[in-house]
Amino acid sequence: MTGKNARQNAFLRLVSGNGAASGSESRYSLPPSKEMVIGRDPSCQVVLDAMMHRMVSRRHAVVRPLSSSPDSKFSWLVCDLNSANGTYLNGQRLYGCQELHPGDRISLGTDGPQFVFEYEFTSQATVMSTNQVTPLPSATNYYNHTQLKPPDSVSFTQLFPIISTGKDLTRKAYLIPGILTVIFVVLMFATVGQPQANQVIVATYIASAAYYFVYQLCGKQKPWWVLMATALSTTLILLSPLLNLFIFVFRGILPGNLSSPQDSTTFTELLVRMFFGAGLMEELLKALPVLGAFFIGRILSSPWRERIGVWEPLDGILLGTASAVGFTLLETLGQYVPDITQNVTQQVDIGTGQLVGLQLLIPRILGSVAGHMAYSGYLGYFIGLAVLKPSRSWQILLVGYLSAAALHALWNATGSINALLLVVVGVLSYAFLMAAILKARALSPTRSQNFATRFLGPK
């Protein structure tokens, strides 16, 4: 059957996704003289449902025939067409092109539709009546070309792309940040002449942008209302009598007094005071909503348990950094900016005071990524890690708590010494947070669904 009177035909069989069990519709023959483009665009040879397969690009991948020997035996290549979510061959990310072998699995994205490449053999007599196969370029030419030229025809969705993009606008086009930016700009115009309102709007916008950056790097879906509730919980804790109790313990009983003059103290003494009075106290305050979410999640049933609770390091990082946003906004808008504005107003005038207050607000909020968000996110990583490894939970929590407090104290202590040293500490804190995010993504039980891993590449 496989001798001189038989000829091999190749085809793709759709084994998962829409149409996988639809009989002939799930099988696509691969002609030896024509390449087959797979994607959502109607011009593709293998067209996938645009509503069912949002992870598939409009022109996602192509299977190309390749003449490999003088007797016109063909092999086939699969090439990725710079797709957003990648093409995977037997579970491995494909870059460029690779030759196919019977049984190979082609996946469009990590969780998208899958095709199996297969051969079948037909009698030579049945193919003699077909047109002569046109010569194909060499393997080198195919490996050097990974992108097809678009067809000459222009479709309706190409002329009006907003009609066909659908959910991709929110998932890949950063539509939500753009909408929020427009809203904040309109609010800024609406509050011209109201400096306090302007400060709140600017601070909220910058803090939201900083948090969105961390959220995208984490790559795990967490309901927005859970994140906002975490930030709000932190602000309520700071406004409650619980804050006075913390101040009494960490700055009264423990050696964390921050009210005494700093000019007469050595760096070591200042570092110790900051460790107890700022690091240990403030990091525990910000961790309370995260711990609360963990205990609430334990008493809920699935899927609310996973949405609200802390079940892995990524959960801890997302909730920890959200708590830090609430802490930073209240501390900046409720303490630092009003104090400096009042002092400058008394010395100069109210206009200068408001300007200096705004100048202080911007770097303080922007610095939260390398400050409060870094420390709290780092501690949140350890809270989530303790959940994953309960037998070592207390040891893990102690290491995370002390290291986050140490970074916090080092930042506060170096702030009054040298600006260059402060930059070093800020970069170090930011690096700790980024390292925790990358490690959390690697440890995540839901790594295959992580949108940062899929869109930004494996980490």
C-alpha positions as CSV (number, residue, x, y, z in Angstrom):
1,M,0.0,0.0,0.0
2,T,2.9,2.3,0.6
3,G,4.9,1.3,-2.5
4,K,5.2,2.9,-5.9
5,N,1.5,2.7,-6.6
6,A,0.5,4.6,-3.4
7,R,0.8,8.2,-2.5
8,Q,0.7,9.9,0.9
9,N,-1.8,12.6,1.7
10,A,-1.5,14.8,4.7
11,F,-4.3,16.4,6.7
12,L,-5.0,18.2,10.0
13,R,-7.6,16.8,12.3
14,L,-9.2,19.2,14.8
15,V,-9.3,17.3,18.2
16,S,-10.3,20.1,20.6
17,G,-12.3,23.3,20.2
18,N,-15.4,24.2,18.2
19,G,-16.1,21.7,15.5
20,A,-13.9,18.9,16.9
21,A,-16.7,16.4,16.7
22,S,-18.4,17.6,13.6
23,G,-17.4,14.8,11.2
24,S,-15.8,16.0,8.0
25,E,-15.7,19.6,9.2
26,S,-13.0,18.7,11.7
27,R,-10.6,17.3,9.0
28,Y,-8.6,19.6,6.7
29,S,-6.6,18.1,3.8
30,L,-3.2,19.7,3.0
31,P,-2.6,20.0,-0.7
32,P,1.0,19.6,-1.8
33,S,1.0,22.9,-3.8
34,K,-0.8,25.2,-1.4
35,E,-0.2,26.5,2.1
36,M,-3.0,26.5,4.6
37,V,-3.4,29.5,6.9
38,I,-5.2,28.9,10.2
39,G,-6.9,31.8,12.0
40,R,-10.1,33.8,12.6
41,D,-9.9,35.8,9.4
42,P,-12.4,34.7,6.7
43,S,-9.6,34.7,4.2
44,C,-7.8,31.9,6.0
45,Q,-8.0,28.3,4.6
46,V,-8.8,27.0,8.0
47,V,-11.3,29.4,9.6
48,L,-12.0,29.2,13.3
49,D,-15.1,30.7,15.0
50,A,-14.2,34.3,16.1
51,M,-16.6,34.1,19.0
52,M,-15.5,30.7,20.3
53,H,-11.7,31.2,19.9
54,R,-10.7,34.7,21.1
55,M,-7.2,33.5,21.9
56,V,-6.6,32.7,18.2
57,S,-5.2,35.5,16.1
58,R,-6.8,36.6,12.8
59,R,-3.9,34.9,11.0
60,H,-2.4,32.7,13.6
61,A,-0.3,30.0,12.0
62,V,0.4,28.4,8.6
63,V,1.1,24.9,7.4
64,R,3.3,24.9,4.3
65,P,4.3,22.1,1.9
66,L,7.9,21.4,1.3
67,S,9.4,19.4,-1.5
68,S,12.3,17.5,0.1
69,S,13.4,15.0,-2.5
70,P,13.7,14.5,-6.3
71,D,10.9,11.9,-6.3
72,S,8.4,14.6,-5.2
73,K,7.8,13.3,-1.7
74,F,6.5,16.1,0.4
75,S,6.9,17.2,4.0
76,W,5.1,20.0,5.7
77,L,6.2,22.8,7.9
78,V,4.2,24.7,10.6
79,C,5.0,28.3,11.1
80,D,3.8,30.8,13.7
81,L,2.6,34.1,12.1
82,N,3.6,36.4,15.0
83,S,0.4,35.4,16.8
84,A,-0.5,37.2,20.1
85,N,-0.8,34.0,22.2
86,G,1.8,31.8,20.3
87,T,1.7,28.5,18.5
88,Y,2.7,25.4,20.4
89,L,4.0,22.1,18.8
90,N,3.7,19.2,21.2
91,G,3.5,21.6,24.1
92,Q,6.6,23.6,23.2
93,R,6.4,27.3,22.1
94,L,7.1,27.5,18.3
95,Y,9.4,30.3,17.0
96,G,9.6,30.5,13.2
97,C,8.9,27.2,11.5
98,Q,9.4,23.5,12.2
99,E,8.8,20.3,10.2
100,L,5.8,18.2,11.0
101,H,5.7,14.5,11.7
102,P,2.7,12.2,11.9
103,G,1.0,12.5,15.3
104,D,2.3,16.0,16.1
105,R,-0.1,18.3,18.0
106,I,-0.4,21.9,17.0
107,S,-2.0,24.2,19.7
108,L,-3.1,27.7,19.0
109,G,-2.2,29.3,22.3
110,T,-1.8,27.3,25.5
111,D,-5.5,26.7,26.0
112,G,-6.8,27.1,22.4
113,P,-7.9,24.6,19.7
114,Q,-5.6,21.7,18.9
115,F,-4.9,20.0,15.6
116,V,-3.2,16.6,15.0
117,F,-1.0,16.2,11.8
118,E,-1.6,12.9,10.1
119,Y,-0.9,11.0,6.9
120,E,-3.1,8.7,4.8
121,F,-2.2,6.7,1.7
122,T,-4.1,6.7,-1.6
123,S,-3.7,4.8,-4.8
124,Q,-1.5,6.5,-7.4
125,A,-4.2,6.0,-10.0
126,T,-6.6,8.2,-8.1
127,V,-4.3,11.1,-8.3
128,M,-3.1,10.9,-11.9
129,S,-6.0,13.1,-13.0
130,T,-5.1,16.0,-10.8
131,N,-3.2,18.9,-12.0
132,Q,0.6,18.8,-12.0
133,V,2.1,20.0,-8.8
134,T,3.8,23.4,-9.1
135,P,7.4,23.5,-7.9
136,L,7.9,24.6,-4.3
137,P,10.8,26.6,-2.9
138,S,13.5,25.0,-0.9
139,A,13.4,24.5,2.9
140,T,15.7,27.4,3.4
141,N,13.3,29.8,1.8
142,Y,10.4,28.6,4.0
143,Y,12.4,28.9,7.2
144,N,13.3,32.4,6.3
145,H,9.7,33.6,5.8
146,T,7.3,33.4,8.7
147,Q,4.8,36.0,7.7
148,L,2.4,35.8,4.8
149,K,1.4,38.8,2.6
150,P,-2.2,39.9,3.2
151,P,-4.7,39.3,0.4
152,D,-5.5,42.0,-2.0
153,S,-9.2,42.0,-1.1
154,V,-10.4,44.2,1.8
155,S,-13.1,42.9,4.1
156,F,-15.7,44.9,5.9
157,T,-14.1,44.1,9.2
158,Q,-10.8,45.4,7.9
159,L,-12.4,48.7,7.1
160,F,-14.3,48.8,10.4
161,P,-12.0,46.9,12.8
162,I,-14.0,47.8,15.9
163,I,-16.8,45.5,14.8
164,S,-14.8,42.3,14.9
165,T,-12.4,42.9,17.8
166,G,-14.9,42.3,20.6
167,K,-13.4,41.2,23.9
168,D,-9.9,41.7,22.5
169,L,-10.3,45.4,23.1
170,T,-10.5,44.8,26.9
171,R,-8.0,41.9,27.0
172,K,-5.2,43.1,24.7
173,A,-5.8,46.7,23.7
174,Y,-5.8,48.3,27.2
175,L,-9.2,49.8,26.6
176,I,-10.0,50.1,30.3
177,P,-6.9,52.1,31.2
178,G,-7.7,54.4,28.3
179,I,-11.3,54.9,29.5
180,L,-10.1,55.6,33.0
181,T,-7.6,58.1,31.7
182,V,-10.3,60.0,29.9
183,I,-12.5,60.0,33.0
184,F,-9.8,61.3,35.2
185,V,-8.9,64.1,32.7
186,V,-12.6,65.2,32.6
187,L,-12.6,65.2,36.4
188,M,-9.5,67.3,36.4
189,F,-11.1,69.9,34.2
190,A,-14.3,69.8,36.3
191,T,-12.4,70.5,39.5
192,V,-10.2,73.4,38.3
193,G,-9.8,75.8,41.2
194,Q,-10.3,73.1,43.8
195,P,-6.8,72.1,44.8
196,Q,-7.8,69.4,47.3
197,A,-10.0,67.7,44.7
198,N,-7.3,67.9,42.1
199,Q,-4.8,66.3,44.5
200,V,-7.2,63.4,45.2
201,I,-7.8,62.8,41.5
202,V,-4.1,62.9,40.5
203,A,-3.1,60.7,43.4
204,T,-5.9,58.1,42.7
205,Y,-5.0,58.0,39.0
206,I,-1.2,57.5,39.5
207,A,-1.8,54.9,42.2
208,S,-4.3,53.0,39.9
209,A,-1.8,53.1,37.0
210,A,1.0,51.8,39.3
211,Y,-1.2,49.0,40.5
212,Y,-2.4,48.1,37.0
213,F,1.2,47.6,36.1
214,V,1.8,45.1,38.9
215,Y,-1.5,43.4,38.1
216,Q,-0.5,42.8,34.5
217,L,2.8,41.4,35.6
218,C,1.1,39.0,38.0
219,G,-1.2,37.8,35.3
220,K,-3.9,36.3,37.5
221,Q,-7.6,37.3,37.4
222,K,-8.8,38.8,40.7
223,P,-12.2,40.6,40.9
224,W,-11.8,44.3,40.9
225,W,-14.2,44.7,43.9
226,V,-12.0,42.4,46.0
227,L,-9.0,44.5,45.3
228,M,-10.8,47.7,46.0
229,A,-12.2,46.2,49.2
230,T,-8.7,45.3,50.3
231,A,-7.4,48.9,49.8
232,L,-10.5,50.3,51.5
233,S,-10.0,47.9,54.5
234,T,-6.5,49.2,55.0
235,T,-7.7,52.8,55.0
236,L,-10.4,52.0,57.6
237,I,-7.8,50.3,59.8
238,L,-5.7,53.4,59.7
239,L,-8.7,55.5,60.7
240,S,-9.7,53.2,63.5
241,P,-8.6,53.0,67.1
242,L,-6.6,49.9,66.1
243,L,-3.8,52.2,64.8
244,N,-3.4,53.7,68.3
245,L,-2.9,50.2,69.7
246,F,-0.2,49.5,67.1
247,I,1.5,52.8,67.8
248,F,1.5,52.0,71.6
249,V,3.0,48.5,71.1
250,F,5.6,49.2,68.3
251,R,6.6,52.8,69.2
252,G,5.9,52.8,72.9
253,I,6.8,49.4,74.3
254,L,9.1,48.3,71.5
255,P,12.1,50.5,70.5
256,G,10.3,52.1,67.5
257,N,9.9,55.7,68.7
258,L,10.0,58.0,65.7
259,S,9.1,61.2,67.4
260,S,12.6,61.9,69.0
261,P,15.1,64.0,67.0
262,Q,17.0,62.1,64.3
263,D,19.9,64.4,64.0
264,S,21.6,63.2,67.2
265,T,21.2,59.5,66.4
266,T,23.5,57.2,64.6
267,F,22.5,55.3,61.4
268,T,22.3,52.0,63.4
269,E,20.0,53.5,66.0
270,L,17.8,55.1,63.3
271,L,17.6,51.8,61.4
272,V,16.5,49.9,64.6
273,R,13.8,52.5,65.3
274,M,12.6,52.4,61.7
275,F,12.6,48.6,61.8
276,F,10.2,48.5,64.8
277,G,8.3,51.8,64.4
278,A,7.8,51.7,60.6
279,G,8.7,48.3,59.2
280,L,7.2,45.8,61.6
281,M,4.2,48.0,62.5
282,E,3.2,49.2,59.0
283,E,3.7,45.9,57.3
284,L,1.6,44.1,59.8
285,L,-1.1,46.7,59.4
286,K,-1.1,46.3,55.6
287,A,-1.1,42.5,56.0
288,L,-4.3,42.4,58.1
289,P,-6.7,42.7,55.1
290,V,-4.7,40.0,53.2
291,L,-4.9,37.6,56.2
292,G,-8.6,38.5,56.5
293,A,-9.2,37.5,52.9
294,F,-7.5,34.2,53.6
295,F,-9.7,33.4,56.5
296,I,-12.9,34.5,54.7
297,G,-11.9,32.4,51.7
298,R,-11.6,29.3,53.9
299,I,-15.2,29.4,54.9
300,L,-16.6,30.0,51.4
301,S,-17.4,27.4,48.8
302,S,-15.9,27.3,45.3
303,P,-15.6,29.4,43.2
304,W,-16.0,32.3,45.7
305,R,-13.3,30.7,47.8
306,E,-10.7,31.1,45.0
307,R,-11.9,34.5,43.9
308,I,-11.7,36.1,47.3
309,G,-9.2,34.1,49.3
310,V,-5.5,33.5,49.3
311,W,-4.5,30.2,47.8
312,E,-1.2,30.8,46.2
313,P,1.6,33.5,46.2
314,L,0.0,35.5,43.3
315,D,-3.1,36.0,45.4
316,G,-1.0,37.3,48.2
317,I,0.9,39.7,46.0
318,L,-2.3,41.1,44.4
319,L,-4.0,41.7,47.7
320,G,-0.8,42.9,49.4
321,T,-0.1,45.6,46.8
322,A,-3.8,46.6,46.8
323,S,-3.5,47.1,50.5
324,A,-0.4,49.2,50.0
325,V,-2.3,51.5,47.5
326,G,-4.9,52.2,50.2
327,F,-2.1,52.9,52.8
328,T,-0.2,55.2,50.4
329,L,-3.2,57.2,49.4
330,L,-4.3,57.9,53.0
331,E,-0.8,58.5,54.2
332,T,0.0,60.9,51.4
333,L,-3.3,62.8,51.1
334,G,-4.1,62.7,54.8
335,Q,-0.6,63.5,56.3
336,Y,2.3,64.4,54.1
337,V,0.7,66.7,51.5
338,P,-1.5,68.7,54.0
339,D,1.4,69.1,56.4
340,I,3.9,70.5,53.7
341,T,1.1,72.6,52.1
342,Q,0.3,74.2,55.5
343,N,3.9,74.9,56.4
344,V,4.8,76.5,53.0
345,T,1.5,78.5,53.1
346,Q,2.4,80.0,56.4
347,Q,5.9,80.9,55.2
348,V,5.1,82.1,51.7
349,D,1.5,82.1,50.4
350,I,-1.3,79.7,49.7
351,G,-0.5,79.3,45.9
352,T,3.0,78.3,46.6
353,G,1.9,75.9,49.3
354,Q,-0.5,74.2,46.9
355,L,2.1,73.9,44.2
356,V,4.7,72.4,46.6
357,G,2.0,70.0,47.9
358,L,1.4,68.8,44.3
359,Q,5.1,68.4,43.7
360,L,5.4,66.2,46.8
361,L,2.3,64.2,45.9
362,I,3.5,62.9,42.5
363,P,6.8,61.4,43.6
364,R,5.3,59.9,46.7
365,I,2.6,58.1,44.8
366,L,4.9,57.0,41.9
367,G,7.5,55.8,44.5
368,S,4.9,53.5,46.0
369,V,5.8,50.8,43.4
370,A,9.3,50.7,44.8
371,G,8.1,51.5,48.3
372,H,4.9,50.3,50.1
373,M,3.7,48.2,47.1
374,A,7.1,46.5,47.0
375,Y,7.2,45.7,50.7
376,S,3.6,44.6,51.0
377,G,3.6,42.6,47.8
378,Y,6.7,40.8,48.9
379,L,5.1,39.9,52.2
380,G,2.0,38.9,50.4
381,Y,4.1,36.4,48.4
382,F,5.2,34.7,51.6
383,I,1.6,34.6,52.9
384,G,0.5,32.8,49.7
385,L,3.6,30.5,49.9
386,A,2.7,29.6,53.4
387,V,-0.7,28.5,52.1
388,L,0.9,26.3,49.5
389,K,3.3,24.8,52.0
390,P,1.4,24.6,55.3
391,S,4.0,22.4,57.1
392,R,6.5,25.3,57.0
393,S,3.9,28.1,57.2
394,W,5.2,29.8,60.3
395,Q,8.8,29.7,59.2
396,I,7.8,31.1,55.8
397,L,5.7,33.9,57.3
398,L,8.5,34.9,59.7
399,V,11.1,35.2,56.9
400,G,8.7,37.2,54.8
401,Y,7.6,39.5,57.6
402,L,11.1,40.3,58.8
403,S,12.6,40.8,55.3
404,A,9.7,43.1,54.2
405,A,10.1,45.1,57.4
406,A,13.9,45.3,56.9
407,L,13.5,46.7,53.4
408,H,10.9,49.2,54.7
409,A,13.2,50.3,57.5
410,L,16.2,50.6,55.2
411,W,14.3,52.9,52.9
412,N,13.2,55.2,55.7
413,A,16.6,55.3,57.3
414,T,18.6,56.1,54.2
415,G,16.1,58.8,53.1
416,S,17.7,61.3,55.4
417,I,21.3,60.4,54.6
418,N,22.0,60.2,50.8
419,A,19.8,60.5,47.7
420,L,22.0,58.1,45.7
421,L,21.8,55.5,48.5
422,L,18.0,55.9,48.5
423,V,17.9,55.1,44.8
424,V,19.9,51.9,45.4
425,V,17.5,50.8,48.2
426,G,14.4,51.7,46.0
427,V,15.8,49.6,43.1
428,L,16.5,46.8,45.4
429,S,13.0,46.8,46.8
430,Y,11.5,46.9,43.3
431,A,13.8,44.0,42.3
432,F,12.6,42.0,45.3
433,L,8.9,42.5,44.2
434,M,9.6,41.6,40.6
435,A,11.5,38.5,41.7
436,A,8.6,37.5,43.9
437,I,6.1,37.9,41.0
438,L,8.2,35.8,38.6
439,K,8.6,33.1,41.2
440,A,4.9,33.2,42.1
441,R,4.0,32.7,38.4
442,A,6.3,29.7,38.2
443,L,4.8,28.2,41.4
444,S,1.2,29.0,40.5
445,P,-1.2,26.0,40.3
446,T,-3.1,27.9,37.6
447,R,0.0,28.7,35.5
448,S,-1.6,27.5,32.3
449,Q,-4.3,30.2,32.6
450,N,-2.0,33.0,33.6
451,F,-2.4,35.8,31.0
452,A,1.0,37.3,31.7
453,T,2.7,34.0,30.9
454,R,0.7,33.6,27.7
455,F,1.1,37.2,26.5
456,L,4.5,38.2,27.8
457,G,6.2,34.9,27.2
458,P,7.1,32.0,29.5
459,K,8.8,33.0,32.7
